[in-house]
Amino acid sequence: MALHVACRLALIAFATVSTQGVLEGAAFEAVILSALQIGAGVFFTGLLIGEVTRRLIEDMVQTTVRRILDEQTTRDGHQEMKTATA
């Protein structure tokens, strides 16, 4: 997931900087060099954001699964107690 986020953000940054350079009429080499530098920086930022996001989602899923399992275990325990006392 982190790699997907990083690649998408880097491509968006590269396209944005390239478009801006073309619209301003800047030299081709300068535009490409600048777009590559910005794209690389955004790529590493995207890796960090993607990794943090992945960990947050995994933690949320684990917490939800534990809560559901605990609720079912508690519910099953109450049903067994009702059956045993009847």
N, C-alpha and C positions, 0 to 999 in steps of 0.2 A: 504494500500500500504506500509506503513512504517513497519508493522509487517512482510510482505512478504520479504521485502529487508533485514530486520534484521535477519530473520531466514535463508535466503539463505547465507548471509555473515557469520553468525555464523557456519553454517554447513561446508562451505568452509574452514574457519579458523580451525575448529576442525579436519577436514580431513587432512589438510595440516600439522598441528602440530603432529597429530598421525602418519602420514606417515613418517615425518622427524624423529620422535622418534624411530620408528621401524627400519628405515634404519640405524640409528646410533647405534642401539643395546641397547638403554636405558631400564631401568627397567619399567615394565608394569605400575605399580602404578604411577611412576613419569610422565610417558608419558600421562596417562589419566588425572591426576590432572592438568598438564600443559595445555593440550588441552581444558579441561573444563574452566580453568581460562581465557585462550585466547579467547575461544568461547564466554564466557559471556561478556568480554570486547568489543568484536567486535559486539555482539548482540546489546548492548546499543548504540554503535556508529552507527550501521545500523538503529536503531530506529530514531536517530537524522537525519541522512542523508535522510531516507525515508520520514520523516515528512516535511523537508525542500523541498524535491522534490515535494511532494504532493501540498504544498502551491504554489510553483512556477508554476506548471502545472495548478492548478485552476485559478491562476491569469492570466496566458496566455490565457486560454479558455475564461474567462470572458471578457478580453480585446478584443479578436477577435470577440466574439458574439456582444458586444456593437458596435464595428466598423461596422460590417455587418448590424446591425439593424439601425444604424445612416445613413449608405449609402442608405439603402432601404427607410427610411423615407424621406431623402433628395430627392431621385429619385422620390418617389411618390408625394412629394410636388411640384416638377417641372412639373410633368405630370398633376396634378390638375390645376396648374396655366395656362398651355397651353390650357387646355380644357375650362377654365373659360374665357380666353381672346379671344378664337376663335369664 
